[in-house]
Amino acid sequence: MSEPSSRRVIVTGSTGYVGSALSTNLRSAGWLVCEARRPGRPSDEPSIPYRLDSALDPEWFQGVYGLVHCAYDFTLTDPGDIWRVNVDGSVRLFEVAASAGVSKRILLSTMSAFEGCRSDYGRAKLEIETRTAALGTAIIRPGLVWGGAGGGLFGVLERVAGTLPVVPLVAADRRVLYPAHIEDLSELVRSILSGDIDHGKRPIIAAAGEPISLRQLVRHLAAQAGRNPMVLPVSANVVEFSLRCCEWLGMRLPFRSDSLRSLVGLDADRMFIGAALETQRFRPLLTATSGSTGSS
């Protein structure tokens, strides 16, 4: 495979868990990363001011070879706002990048995005996939991202399992998660940028092939922290109602009602339909070396 004409890459969402780790790993591999981040969030690295709902300057993309889009505004709860900011803003970003001649454009989506998914997050990501696929966008659907500095849903579960004596869980055994180590995800992104992987318009499932139940995950994380909490099954409807009430009151929680819908709404019979599998690239979580499950 020939070398890219340029090694300049723009990464959005670089202040988040996944975007930050991808930026660091791409730099380590020799890519020249420019972080697209919210105004007022200074960085020691090259960066440009970026918001999903802001105007885009085509000059940003001059001489840029790749775009890796990780940004998503999780603070929004109204479906109309989610569509306007996250969906329309993301599509506009890919349209401008394509018009400016950016060769490799990558969307970090989610395994929660599939036909018939329940969550606003999954539906929004699926719509972004649909509207950007025609532009030649490479679509990655990561599973539960873990490793590195820790963060996201995995980070929440890690803190809960490591501190609470009783851990309430929804669908602890019925629902399974597909883990995706951040280093393996970074390697997949690098392979797409380098042209070593090309699945066309098919979304790429980026996770280990060995699923893990919520109960197994919590037990594993608790053991890593030297704890043995009680796992208490709870009703999804009760938890979702409680979370929605807190959101209605304006409370900022580490776990949202829509995250719960994503979690309990995962459907293995549908989320693999039409997708390309890169599961062999991802290490299983339960057999990983001790101490590598998240933040130290």
Secondary structure, DSSP 8 states (H G I E B T S, - for coil): ----S--EEEEE-TTSHHHHHHHHHHHHTT-EEEEEE-TT---SS-EEE--TTS---GGGGTT--EEEE----TT--SHHHHIIIIIHHHHHHHHHHHHTT-SEEEEE--TT-STT--SHHHHHHHHHHHHHHTTT-EEEEE-EEESTT--HHHHHHHHHHHH-SEEEEESTTT-EE-EEEHHHHHHHHHHHHTTS---TTS-EEES-SS-EEHHHHHHHHHHHTT---EEEEE-HHHHHHHHHHHHHTT---SS-HHHHHHHHT--HHHHTTT-EE-GGGS--STTS-TT-SS--
